[in-house]
Amino acid sequence: MERLDGARQSYDWGSRTAIPQLLGTEADGRPWAELWFGAHPAGPTRLTTGATLASLLESSPDRLLGEDVVRRFGPQLPYLLKIIAPDKALSLQVHPSLAQAQEGYELESQAGIPVDSPVRNYRDSNHKPEMVLALTQFEAVAGFRAPRRAAEVLGGLGSGLARRIRRGLRLNPTRFGIRQVFSELVSAGTRPSAQEVTELVEELGQRLEAGDSPSRRVDSNALTMAQAFPGDPGIAAALLLNPVTLRPGEALFVPAGAVHAYISGLGVEIMANSDNVLRAGLTSKHIDIPAMLACVDYVAAPPVRPAPEYLSRATRVYYAPVDDFELMVTTIVPEDDRLALPGRGPRILLAVEGVTTATTSAGSAELSAGQALFVGADERTVWLEGHGTVIQADVP
């Protein structure tokens, strides 16, 4: 058992207060977008000794990860756990499949682009399916909605851009129509001007204020995006996506190829151990439209919102359709006395509420909100006691 010091990521879209409030620390005025717990080189988590979790795992992978995990994923932690706190829309993005990531990483490496270069698309050779669990109300857009429904949302709008999008969807209400409209909205040479986007946003604001919007969430999301990125074509492209509102305890799974953007809220995010992000807009970071479009899945479908399966009164689990991770939430009260946590293999325990004590064959450690522990596969059973909520990441 090792106490973890999460790696702070101060991206400009991050809240300045949400994560400090969770941790019970004073805000320093800078954005605090994410806190990483894992072994990815882009945000290495450290132990109390100053060494990294990655170096610890390298010292004894079979013991700490388990022979099964090493056989399936190699001598590395398969997942990355984060606390995420967007205060404004982060990039309109997509994550690659495993084959796409392997090919893209190899090509960029052969081209001599440094892994930490700001113009690099593929920072590793892994896919990046992910799931976010809301700690507060969490707003996002994810996956393409049905073309006819996307066209209806634009109904009654008279701006040239609104008519252009609506016409394209109605002429070809299939995934091929979605692909054409989305590609034209984000690609150089066909994307709308800042003025056209601004006119569209003004229309959305006017009908929202008038109370006759067919989707208040869609209009509200567009206005929020426009505050951070005025005139960005990604605002118009996001109108093609499903709006998602998560209440605390609800989850959203984002598979490879699904276009998405997180807008606001506080959540815990788990993903395959990767930092591969391909962006189309709503960002100050590197954008590579051709690379992004090559990874997009244009099939319209509702957002994937895994329902928790209750293993007991105290523990619920969110299963994702991938082999890299699963997420469990245990809420313990003093009357429970001492609970054995389900799960196996290499685990990270992250406290989000109250004060609890975790005990294994290696010893005990107290956890308060925002604190995390790594538990090796060799420690087997984890016992929990106290009064609070602990999120556990492990490998199915």
Helices and strands as residue ranges (DSSP letters): E 2-5, E 7-9, H 18-23, E 34-37, E 46-47, H 53-59, H 61-65, H 67-73, E 79-84, E 92-94, H 98-110, E 130-134, E 138-144, H 147-153, H 160-171, H 175-186, H 194-210, H 216-228, H 233-238, E 241-246, E 251-254, E 260-264, E 267-272, E 278-281, H 289-293, E 309-310, E 315-318, E 326-332, G 334-336, E 339-340, E 347-360, E 363-368, E 372-375, G 377-379, E 383-394
